[in-house]
Amino acid sequence: MISKRQFQILTLGCKVNQYESQFVRELLEQAGWTQTDSGKNDLCIVNTCTVTHEADAKGRQAIRRFHAENPKAAVVVMGCFATRDPQGVAQLPGVTKVITDKTKLAEDLAPFGVLPTLQGISRFDDHQRAFVKVQDGCLLNCSYCIIPSVRPGMRSRSMADIAMEVSRLAEAGYQEMVLTGIHLGHYGLDLSKGLPKEKWSRLWHLLESLDALPGDFRIRLSSLEAAEVREDFLKALKQSRRVVPHLHLCLQSGSDKILGAMRRRYRRDSFLDHCQRVREILDAPALTTDVIYGFPGETEKDFDDTVEVCQKAGFCKIHLFAYSPRAGTDAARFPETVEPQIKAARRKRLLEVEAGLLETYQTRMVGRVLDVLVEQPLENRPGWVRGTSCRHVQVGFEGTLGALRKHRFPIRITGIEKGLLLGEPIPMKESVAPLRPVPKTQRFALETISLA
């Protein structure tokens, strides 16, 4: 064990990485370490991503910077880049330890005084919402994705452990929990294998379990595969008083030819059928997605199919990714690459489509009451705040950040300005959520909201 006790951690990549960094942060604090944001440290941790070559480059850059700023510090590297290329990472300047097994974080940090006694996290630093990792690993073999090779297998946390962690976070004041995983829709496959259906522990059972917990919080789900939005899951959504009416369903492409080349498990018509079923179950749900454009062999017709599916699905947010070949994946060897200028034009068109779809969805929200979690000040509007609504779209309203941050309020939407919904807090007696009743502990009389 070393005697020095000051550390810094940098996280790159997804929500799961952010959760794992928080877990490491609390492990070290429990062992007597103190976190700093900058300055001289005795331990520097880089939690890396490897989804693209650019992600690897950012990881290497961060490692070199930490070593240059803290030449005497131990540099520990974890995350997906560390798992994919441990030998290469180990040769970078200052690296003293490479953690490749994400299930043994405490054991690998034992030389720094860490003991494997922590059961989940108790807070989520620098966030108004708490991410809760419920599973790890991916069993799919999409032709463009490196992640199954660095997070293989399937490991789900028990519902009891997740419930304890969520309860802890709710007691700490977090009013939104984002359930996340590498393949969230496969939660519980490993826990349920070989058991009769009545003893399964699948995602919908987890939602039912969390719904029964005390406390004032809502639940949001991170990305899902549309093929997994089935009747058991939809029934749990409909009955839940906590899960927000927002689903992120990964599209990637609207072309059946490209979906086949990607080795995705659905085709355009079935994807749209799942979107329609969600709309039948939930009231005006927000649907968001991911799209990869410029995949090898993507013609103008293929791209037009993607645009058409986006429009028919009515997404209010499209996360756009230009395809780039990833060494170690089958797609990296595909011929017929798409020229950079064509990718740029396709990105521009998708941004225009997204803007139109967002405006359409925002217009539908005017007059509704949305449950809004306050997160930050509204830029260029002193005395105003903004936050994430239950339906994902951002909302701004008049108020004092210090009094409102991290809390949820019922906000009546009054209009749209520069792509942002604007609204006003409503009195407690008028507070009625459009999807399900707002818990009494969540309702605030108008005078309790500190207006500017």
Steps between C-alpha positions, in 0.01 A plus 500: 500500500629847423469786746409783268130566464412738215349380173341621178280305259407569139215318328452455128203333334161368595271504803632162612852642511375797699336267749816292535707814560263602778537154651881532493478851644304374800730200543800731526325745732405211726872412511590852613579667169389855408394592147628816334400660170852610409843563645755252623364154574644173620261286296348574159233276348389508137180310419519447126267436207586309183188526286697688229863569412438857616397369843830311525688818406322697770596235753866510404496880510345500849756251630791704366356822643449351844857371502640836385307685771570240770833335409533326838141373514382146442294494181228233489312436176167318488209480258447353157821626334699348786319168448545502122873584496651450848856456370489818294347698789759367744778645286362855515693749718440470872256206488552286809190280480251393233163367618342271241234321704218737593357249746811522721549873546538477877747213481713679239508814715604309813860638480347843564329389820164415348292227660222315313229611744302754294153390391414744223520879498342756732515813282581611145748787495449791260162371385146592593386154390647171621604225260442150633684217327278192502685268259820463302596316182355458152421177318436655160741502208419817307755521220617855586528477879808418710322507837399129524870409485592728792183445702415138419258270673196606697496606864191641668489640851239358733177694536563522874840667451357744247207584726735572792712729286200685356358547851834640617514744211140607558578567866796710384258720307522370142161525335586327173671162462623401155521123468790416275700206371693385196187320380224615733224301333685177580491571873432178686567253219775342707295515821204331332679231301357155567223628728125481439352827378337576835848518656660723238671830582473699178498877441125529548525317832771744607274794413220352707740454792625860483148630462416363844782686677426802719641839412455781252675405177430415141670241277639545151632219283812534290512352150297196405469277197158541339470121466498478881201732544257214544170459678634410847724804490228730363258382768752596769548840338128566488451407865808675637462822696871575469623423148491810283334493155828509312670211323828503310465237228815444295426513125849534343355476146163498329624290208434127518812439291721698737335352809587157362861604441510639855359169630222677685212281622211688340391664178339837436137387508536312829683797652213731405249247633673509840495882500129495424436252779678729747271784392196283556611425856637840610357850468707706251830328583830653398698270272871559443752297303851445363580509128822399327537666162757424232516126575691307229279449197237755612346641182279806466200266500620338824547842657156614378355193672665609826356850469156356430508273805613789722208708376246221541628414848479867600819515704552818700877440523737318263854432620709501183815298441706506182618147434870449550666159466599337829790256489391162628147521359371331184373827353853640498572262212192593297561662160301788346583770750301824494692817417545761778315773306202268457501423872506873574200560274308215661574633847371842398178352367444291814551807717231679298267203541568488873429872540165464327402195703597671826291805416202278420531319832556819697188652347302202631628575850371858514219514755603178671639468853844338499698367795833690479823425684697824541866464403666828403449872437339600173769667296435861394200523736601617847262374768390202288583130527475205267460130546407167350132419479343159544468496120871568449458843340662791681287760679589846626310701761550789739662411830808504723744218428625459857151427628390279212800300378455122517127533578201422278211735438176490300538757223226609262649547153411841357712523186817431304797732463817421303441127517424495874167447673408779741254462783380616837466319834145417593340496846475170683125467446548511124794257493383206292748294301374407152608136528454406865435676834790697647590365848393734777856539621589640160236772487599852589269788569580796275630706789765238585670558164751782532411721207745759375 
